[in-house]
Amino acid sequence: MKCILEAIDIILKKGNREILNIGQFALQEGEILAVVGPNGAGKSTLLQVLALLQQPTKGVVLFRQNIVNKKNALGFRRRMAVVFQESLLLNTTVFNNVAQGLRLRGFCRNEIPSRVNLWLDRLGVSHLAHRMPRFLSGGEAQRVNIARAMALNPEVLFLDEPFTALDYPTRVSILKEMGVILKESGTTTFFVTHDYTEIPYLTDNAIVMGEGQISQRGKASKLFRDGFENIFCSSKKIKVGMV
């Protein structure tokens, strides 16, 4: 597999406090990688740096072996998509919410309706195409949010705890569907979660973070099996385990 995204010698500080310290990180093309760790471990901050939404204090991010800088960051960012915990839908119809991103990224006007309908159908919300976001349930809104991201055909998809606020049955249903979608599409995915039980639905590749650092990387099933009781230890040498 080719490396699609790299981070080298990343330091991120807020005031005098070090938020991230990542010596080297690489995401391979087609890889689905889960990121787990306690609250405050730096998971979402690392996602924001890799998604070019936040600039590190030191270090470089490379996209397809190109160093990201202020001049090219926007162009690279348009080849990615992010799904956050909150759906962040616009005050317009479901159809237009998905279509707007395609318009902004310059997709052919004739292609947009078919792409929108394809992904609304794939996420099971095509019947909501003309509904306004305020009339959607939490699960429906997040399905639309995911459809909006996938319609862009991103080279890298970032998932920042998008299932956390959903009730258990809805969360499991969407996770199962996303597992199939990601494997069928081959979309490179960086998936942040604090709930290790979500990981097997999408992947068996994981990293563990603690205190702004990556402490372990490997097969999630093995990491959990080897150290269940200590996943949320607030130590730099964190072990993987159960909450």
N, C-alpha and C positions, 0 to 999 in steps of 0.2 A: 504493500500500500504506500501511496505517496503522502508526504506530510502536507497538510493543507494550512495548518495554523500553528505557529510557534510563539513562545514567550521566553525571552532570555534575560536573565539578571533583572527581573522585575522587582522594583521597590516602590511601594506606595505609602506615603505618609500623610497624616492629617495632623497639622501642628507638629509636635514632637513625637507623636504616637505612630508607630509602624503598623500599618494595616495589612500589607502584603509583603512577603519576601519569597519570591519564586525564582530559584536558580535557573531551572530549565524545564520547560513543559512543551509537549508536542501532541497535536491531535491529528490522527491519520485520516485520510480521505475515506469516507464510508463508515468510519468508526462511530459507534454510539457509546458515549462515555458518561457515566453517572458520577456526580460529585456529592459526597456525603460528609457530614460533620455537624458539630453542635452549632447553635446560634452564635454568631459572632466569630465563626471560624474563618471567614473571608471568602466563602463560596460565591455569593452573589457579587462581591467586589471583583473577584477573579473573572467572573462572567462578563462584567461590565468592561473590564480592561480588554479581554479577548474580543468582545463585540464592538470595540472601538467607541464605547460610550463614555469612557473615562480614561484620561491620560495618566500613565504612571509617573511617579516622581523621577525614577530612573529606569533604564532598561529599554528593550525594544520588542515590538510585536511584528512578526512576519506573516504575511498572507501569501501563500503559494510562493514562498522564498523571496518575496518582495518586502523590504522594510517599510512599515507603515509610518507616514509622516503627515504633517498638517495638509499638504497639498493633495495627497492621494487617499486620505482616510475616508472621505465621503464616497468615493468611487468603490472602495472595498466594502464599506458598510452597506451599500446597496446590493451587495451580493450575499447578504446575510439576512436573517430574520430572528426576532426575539419575541417570545411569548412570556409575559410576566404573570405574577400571581393574580393581579387585577386585570380584568378584560380590557379596559381602556378603549371602549368602543365610542365612535363618534355619534353625534346626535342626528343620525340619518338611518335609513333602512339597513337591514342586515346585508342585502345585496350590495348596496353602495359602500358599506364598510369594507367588504372584501374587494370590491372593484377599485376603491380609491387608491390603495397601495399599488395596484397594477398601473393605474393611470400615472401616478407619480414616478414610477420607475420606467415609464416609456414603453409599456407593452402595446402592441398593435391594437387599435380600437376594435377591430373586428374579432380579435382573439379574446378580448376581455370577458364577454358574456359567457362563452363556453367554459373558460377557466373558472369563473366564479361558480357557475352551476355545477361543474365537476366536483369542486371541493366542498360546496355546501351539501351536495348529495353524499359525498364520501364521508363526511362527518355527521350525517343524519339530520341535517337542519335545513334541507331544501324547502320544506314546507313553511319555513319562517322567513323566507327571502324578503318579504315586504313588511315585516314587523319592525317596530322601533326597539332599540335596546332596552328601554325602561320596562318593556313588557316581557323580557326574557328572564328565565330562571338563571341561577348561577351556573349550572351545568350547560345550559343552552348558550349563554354568553361566552363561556370558555370554548365551547365547540366552534363558535363563530370566530373567535380569536385565533384558534389553531388553523381553521380554514383560511383565514386571511394570511397567515404566515406561510402555509404550504402552497397557496396559490401563486406565491412569488417564485416558486421553484428555487429556494435558497441553496447556496453551496454549503452553508453552515446554518443549522438551526440551533438557537439557544432557548432552553426551557428553564425559566427561573421560578421554581416551585409553583407551577401553574395549576396543580391539582390540590394544593393544601387546603383551600377554603371550601372545597366541595364535600358534600356528604359522602359517606363510605360507598354506597351502591353506585352513585354517579361517578365517583373517582375510579373505582375498579373498572366500570364499563368503558370510560374514556381511555384508561391506561391500556386495556386489552386492545382497543381499536388502534391506539397510537403505536403499540408494539408491531402490529401488522403493517400499518402504513409506513413506518420508518424502515422496516426490513424490506418491504416491496419497493420503496422508492430509492433506497440506498442513501438516504440523506444523512450527511455527517451531522451528528447531534451532540451537544454539550448540555447535560441534564442535571440541574441542581436540585437537590432535595435534602430535607433533614429526616425523612422517613425512609429507612432502609427497605421497608417492605414494598415500596413502589418500584425498586430497581429491577427485580426479576421480570417484570412485565415488559421492560424495554431492552434490557441488556444484561450481560454478565461482566462487563468491564467497568471498573470503578477506581476512583481515587478517594482517599480520605484526607480531609483537611483539619487542621487545628492551629489556632493562633496565627493565622495568615500564611501558613506553610502547608505544602503537600507532604504528608507523612508516609503514606503508603499508596501503592498502585498495583493493581492486579485483578484477578478474577473475584468478583464480589462474593460468590458462593464460598470461595476458599477463605477470603478475608473474614467473613462473618463466622465461618465455622471455627477459625483459629482463635478468635478473640471476642466472642459475643458480649462479654460483660462490660467492656470498657470503651465502646465507641465514642462516648461523649465525655471522656476524660479531658480536662483542660490542660493537656500536656502537649509539648511539641512532639514527643514520642508517643503519639496517641495509638491505642490499639482499637481494633474494630470490634463492635459488639452490639448489644441491644440496649435500648433506652431503659 
